[in-house]
Amino acid sequence: MIYFIMGAVILLGAGASWVIQKANSSYDIPILKPVPVFSFINQDGDPFTEKDLNDKITVLDFIFTSCPGPCPIMTQNMTGLYQDFDQVEEVQFVSITVDPDVDTQEILKQYAKINGVKDDRWQFITSSIEAIKDLKKNGFMLYAEELPRGHAIKFVLIDQNGQIRKYFDGTEEASMAVLRKDITNLVKEFKS
C-alpha cells in the first residue's frame, strides 16, 4: 500500500511539473483582427498611418490632454512602459487624441515633452473627430460616443504585423504587469 501511495505522489508531482512547464513555455496571445487603414498626423505634423505600426510592437491608447479623469493615470502608466522599454527598439507607443479641436499639434508636442518623450518611440497623433471616432469604434472596437468625455480607458497591444492582439485596462497596475509580460513575449516572438 505504501508503494502505491508513493507512486501516486510521484505521478502527481510529475504531472504538476509538466503542466507548469507547459504553461510557461507556450505563452500564446490571440490575434483579434488587423488594424484598419488610417491616415492621421503626429505632433510634428508628419503623416502617421497603419503602416507605421508594421515591424514594431505597439501599445496604443486614446486620450485627451485636458482630461480631468483617467487620462493622467493612463499617461503615467504609458510613461512607465515607455521608460521600461527604452532600450528595446522594437517597441513603440501611440496616443491618439479624442479632442482634436483642443489638442493641436503644438499642444500634443508640449504634452509629449512634459511626459518625458525624448524620441520618436512615442507618437501623439490626431485627425478630424469623425476619423478618430470611426477608427476608435470600427477599427479598434472601442466606445466612441460622446468624445472626448466618453472615451475608453484601454491600452491596445498590436503586433509587428499590424494585428490587434489584446486589450488592457490603462489605469490598473495589475493590468500593466500583464501588459509588460505580453510585450516582452511578443518581442521575443518577433526576434525569433
C-alpha positions in Angstrom: 0.0 0.0 0.0 2.8 2.4 0.9 4.4 1.8 -2.6 1.1 2.6 -4.2 0.8 5.9 -2.3 4.4 6.8 -3.1 3.9 6.0 -6.8 0.7 8.1 -6.9 2.5 11.1 -5.3 5.4 10.8 -7.7 3.0 10.7 -10.7 1.0 13.6 -9.4 4.2 15.6 -8.8 5.5 14.8 -12.3 2.1 15.7 -13.8 2.0 19.0 -12.0 5.6 19.8 -13.0 4.7 19.1 -16.7 1.6 21.4 -16.5 3.6 24.2 -15.0 6.4 23.8 -17.5 3.9 23.7 -20.4 2.2 26.8 -19.2 5.5 28.7 -19.0 6.7 27.6 -22.4 3.6 28.0 -24.6 2.5 31.6 -23.9 0.0 32.4 -26.7 -1.5 35.8 -27.2 -4.6 35.6 -29.6 -4.8 37.5 -32.8 -8.1 39.5 -32.7 -8.1 41.5 -36.0 -5.9 43.6 -38.2 -5.6 47.4 -37.6 -7.6 49.1 -40.4 -6.2 51.6 -42.9 -6.0 55.1 -41.5 -4.1 58.3 -42.2 -3.5 60.8 -39.3 -0.7 63.2 -38.4 1.6 63.3 -35.4 2.6 66.1 -33.1 5.2 67.2 -35.6 2.7 67.4 -38.5 4.2 64.3 -40.1 1.9 61.6 -41.6 1.2 58.6 -39.4 -0.7 55.6 -40.9 -1.3 52.0 -40.1 1.9 51.2 -42.0 3.8 52.9 -39.1 2.7 50.1 -36.9 4.5 47.5 -39.0 7.7 45.9 -37.7 7.1 47.3 -34.2 5.3 46.0 -31.2 2.9 48.9 -30.4 0.9 50.0 -27.3 -1.8 52.4 -28.4 -4.4 54.4 -26.4 -6.9 57.1 -26.8 -6.6 60.2 -24.5 -7.0 63.9 -24.4 -4.6 66.3 -22.8 -7.2 68.3 -20.7 -8.8 65.2 -19.3 -9.6 65.5 -15.6 -10.4 61.8 -15.2 -8.4 58.7 -16.2 -6.1 60.1 -18.9 -3.4 61.4 -16.4 -3.3 57.8 -14.9 -3.2 56.3 -18.4 -0.4 58.7 -19.5 1.6 57.9 -16.3 1.3 54.2 -17.0 2.3 54.7 -20.6 5.3 56.8 -19.5 6.3 53.9 -17.2 6.1 51.5 -20.2 8.0 54.0 -22.4 10.8 54.1 -19.8 10.8 50.4 -19.1 11.3 49.5 -22.8 13.7 52.4 -23.6 16.4 50.0 -24.8 14.0 47.9 -26.9 13.9 49.4 -30.4 11.1 47.0 -31.5 8.6 48.6 -29.1 6.7 51.9 -29.7 3.8 53.8 -28.2 1.0 55.7 -29.8 -1.5 58.0 -28.1 -4.4 59.3 -30.2 -6.3 62.4 -29.0 -10.1 62.2 -28.8 -10.2 66.0 -28.6 -8.6 67.2 -31.8 -10.1 70.8 -31.6 -8.2 71.4 -28.3 -5.2 69.1 -28.8 -3.5 70.8 -31.6 -0.1 69.7 -32.9 1.6 72.3 -30.6 -0.4 71.1 -27.5 0.4 67.4 -28.3 4.1 68.4 -28.7 4.1 70.1 -25.3 2.3 67.2 -23.7 4.9 64.8 -25.1 7.7 66.9 -23.7 6.0 67.3 -20.3 5.8 63.5 -20.1 9.4 62.9 -20.9 9.2 61.9 -24.5 12.7 62.4 -26.0 12.5 60.4 -29.2 10.1 59.0 -31.8 9.2 55.8 -29.9 6.1 57.6 -28.6 3.9 59.4 -31.1 0.9 61.6 -30.3 -1.5 61.6 -33.3 -4.6 63.4 -34.4 -7.1 63.8 -37.2 -10.7 65.0 -37.6 -13.1 64.0 -34.9 -15.1 62.0 -37.4 -12.0 60.0 -38.5 -11.0 59.4 -34.8 -14.5 58.2 -33.9 -14.5 55.8 -36.9 -11.1 54.4 -36.1 -11.9 54.0 -32.4 -15.3 52.4 -32.9 -14.9 50.4 -36.1 -11.2 49.9 -36.2 -10.4 49.2 -32.5 -13.9 48.2 -31.4 -13.9 50.7 -28.5 -16.7 53.0 -27.3 -16.6 56.3 -29.3 -19.7 58.2 -28.5 -19.7 61.4 -26.5 -16.0 62.2 -27.2 -13.9 63.4 -25.6 -15.5 62.5 -22.3 -16.8 59.1 -23.2 -13.5 57.5 -24.3 -12.4 54.0 -23.4 -9.5 53.6 -20.9 -7.9 50.7 -22.8 -4.4 50.1 -23.9 -4.3 48.1 -27.2 -1.4 45.8 -27.9 -0.6 45.5 -31.6 2.0 43.1 -33.0 4.7 43.7 -35.7 2.2 42.6 -38.4 -0.4 45.3 -37.5 -2.6 42.8 -35.8 -4.6 43.7 -32.6 -3.6 41.1 -30.0 -5.1 42.2 -26.7 -6.7 45.0 -24.6 -5.7 46.1 -21.2 -7.1 48.5 -18.5 -4.9 51.5 -18.9 -5.5 52.6 -15.3 -4.7 49.4 -13.3 -1.2 48.4 -12.2 -2.1 44.7 -12.3 -3.1 45.1 -15.9 0.2 46.9 -16.6 2.2 44.0 -15.2 0.4 41.6 -17.6 1.0 44.0 -20.5 4.7 44.2 -19.7 4.9 40.4 -19.8 3.0 40.3 -23.1 5.2 43.0 -24.7 8.3 41.0 -23.7 6.8 37.8 -25.1 5.8 39.5 -28.4 9.3 41.0 -28.7 10.8 37.5 -28.2 8.4 36.1 -30.8 9.3 38.9 -33.2 13.1 38.4 -32.8 12.9 34.6 -33.2 
